[in-house]
């Protein structure tokens, strides 16, 4: 006879790992089902034969303003300081991203007023409310259209909230969060510590007909909500990113900062990541470079789904799936794919704690996170 399990968590990315950990620590029986052959989802990293640690699915830099979240993570892994900086290639020269006032003055020759002054209705108008038209076109429009495969005026308003023009006295780092860093040994090692002693089964392609006999109480699903319901209302649209990692002998390809952006279509990739900058300590023998190139793509399968495309048609379709999900009270949906939300790492973790608190009530002992 199979042992009865209280909870099953489908997916071992950040949100799923946090839910499983919280339930396990509260004395609940729980197991994890994972489609891939490894934990940590898109945060998965591994050591290259050169000795450099790199993130297989593209760069993730952790940040938070929450003391409680930072302290909780430190109990599983120490972090070393890392603040992400990005430069973007414009007209043959690299400039700090987001653009600084000095760059605006350079390109605009004195006329630095934002181009749009009304109430923005989309990404393009919201971006133009922050900057002159020429800056928008050089730094924002071309990159965004290359990234999303859509005309900028069709992108959703909230996307513009991910950047602002920087003052010249600001530092060159992308984020200003109080706590920033990378876990010693990588994100995969961190997730393995978080889910230590919890049974996990790899290579499980979870289907809806597996729900009834899956567990006694709740099934926490962190995969794609549309796929769970067999695309009953059609597919939700995502943008994916294909990554190509190359090893170079010598330092000729080494970058001046962790990430370069390439807005122009003259190059097929949209960014390059120099993993030398991401190491806690470079191997003493290292004289070489490991570079990953990111190519925006339309996903060919759900495992390639990276960035939800939050157009109104997708929001309407999502609403139908959420209404359908209410007919299955045993299922709890959470995470980037199940929520169809653009989560940063801190938000994905916070979402896991939020769900755990809902499930455990007074037995919840985890952090209370406000980001």
Buried (B, 14 or more C-beta within 10 A) or exposed (E): EEEEBBBBBBBBBBBBBBBBBBBBBBEBBBBBBBBBEBBBBBBBBEEEEBBBBBBBBBBBBBBBBBEBBBEBBEEBBEBEEBBBBBBBBBEEEBBBBBBBBEBBEBBBEEEBEBBBEEEBEBBBBBBBBBBBBBBBBBBBBBBBBBBBEBEBEEBBBEBBEEBEBBEEEBEBBBBEBEBBBBBEBBBBBBBBBBBEEBBBEEEBEBEBEBBEEBBEBBBBBBBBBBBBBEBEBEBBBBBBBBBEBEBBEEEEBBBEBBBBBBBBEEBEBBBBBBBBBBBBEEEEEBEBBBBBBBBBEEBEEBBBBBBBBBBEEBEEBBEBBBEBBEEBEEBBBBBBBBBBBBBBBBBBBBBBBBBBBEBBEEBBEBBEBEE
